[in-house]
Structures are given as structure tokens and as C-alpha cells.
């Protein structure tokens, strides 16, 4: 199943990889800033969030070519978050996607600025490349909500607090991850649906699907941090326990964590019934997320 799915999405991943550089500015910036932006943006990875934009657009009957700017925009926001997450003041990591982190290559100041630049560029891309303007505005609002003080940034703050004030329950831990990981996943799906002209009912089910797979994705991340190999995962492992962060395996054990992730994926696939066979990609993706090894 995993190899079949990775083969089926290879074309989307190739198109995202080919299109991302076209949105980077060619001039008007310092060479070191552009190099730092490009270094992290083009470092590879699963490109999960862009894939979700394209798949949601197709599931709702839209043309994924129209959604490609939004797919690239959300990857810029995700990359900015990784650059900042790796900084010494945050998670203090020196490996990301199998390569030295941005601040190890370009210094902390340039890494921060490269992240800032990718974040702001994402909204320029949405505002100028998504049509009609009313849909562009809705996409900007969706991405801002997912990335901002009620979404990803809030989740990062809660995650940092959890290093010294452990989450005492799964509910507390899931509150962190609904924001830190899940909110940007939900925004990806919502933007794909908006661009395709999805109904309010379709958008509701896409968002619920996103919330569920976001939690499943994070549970698998926690499991891989306990059991994975850094060379395969592409980042340092066993850091969460060392830094005192609460994780699903710590709270409920590895087997219960796996069971919970599977249950979330089943619930997520149920949310896709409204789309019929058009959501097969999203269903396959949900299952792939709990089978992955990185």
C-alpha cells in the first residue's frame, strides 16, 4: 500500500518541487537571504501540506493547477515554521530533512530573516496568484488563522511551556497538536476546497478530516521520535523525552498510541464519504500517514 501510494503521488510532488522556486524573488534582496530561503524551501520533505491542497481541490471537482499557488504558499509557511522551530531559543536542532538546519549554515539572524521572508512571501503569492480576488482573500484568511495566534504559533507556545509544565492528559496534549500541527493541515484542505468552489458542507467535512489526520500525524511523529532512526527520519530523534516534553507514548504507551492513530484515521476516512470516489487520494493519504517511517 505504502509503495503504491508514494508512486501515485509522485507527479504531484514533482510539480510542487518544480513550481516552488518560481515564486522566489529573483532580485531586490540580498544574495544571502535568497540563498537561505532557497536552502530550506528546497530541502525536500514529504510536501504533505501542498499535497493536501491539491487533493482537496480535486476532491471538490476543481482544477489542481488553479490551486498550485496555494500549495506553494502553505509550504513556504511550513518551511518558515521549521526554520524557527529549529533555532536555539526554540527546539535547538541541528538536523532537518537530513541536512544541517538553516541557522547552522547561515547563522541565527539570517535564519530568522529567511523564515520571516518565506512567511510574508506566502501571502503575496496568495494575494496575487489566486483568482478571483474574493477567493484569494478567503485563502489568506484561512492560512493566517492556521498559522497564527490561534493556530500554529499558539501551539508552539504551548509546546514550549510543556517542557517545564508537563501536559497531564491526552486532552491537553491534543490541544497542543491541534494547533501546532493540525491547524496548518486544516488550512491546506480548506484552501484547496475554496479554490474548487466547495460548498459549506464540503468544507466542514474537509476541515474535520484535517483535524483528525493532524492528530494522527503527530502521534506517529511521537512514535518515530521514540523508535525511529535519525538517518531515515531526517532529524534528530529521542529529543522529546530528553527535553521533558509530554508525548503520546509517554502518556499512554506505544501500543495505545498506535491504536489511537488508527482510530483517528478511520474517523477521518468516514468524513470523506460526502465526496464519493473523488476523495480516494485523501483516504489513501490518511492511511499512508500512519504507515510512514519518516
Secondary structure, 3 states (H helix, E strand, C coil): CHHHHHHHCHHHHHHHHHHHHHHCCCCCCCHHHHHHHHHHHCCCCCCHHHHHHHHHHHHCCCCHHHHHHHHHHHHHHHHHHHHHHCCCCCCCCCEECCEECHHHHHCHHHHHHHHHHHHHHHHHHHHHHCCCHHHHHHHHHHHHHHHCCCCHHHHHHHHHHCCCCCCCCHHHHHHHHHHHHHHHHHHHHHHHHHHHCCCHHHHHHHHHHHHHHHHHHHHHHHHHHHHCCHHHHCCCCCHHHHHCCCCHHHHHCHHHHHHHHHHHHHHHHHCCHHHHHHHHHHHHHHHHHCCCCC
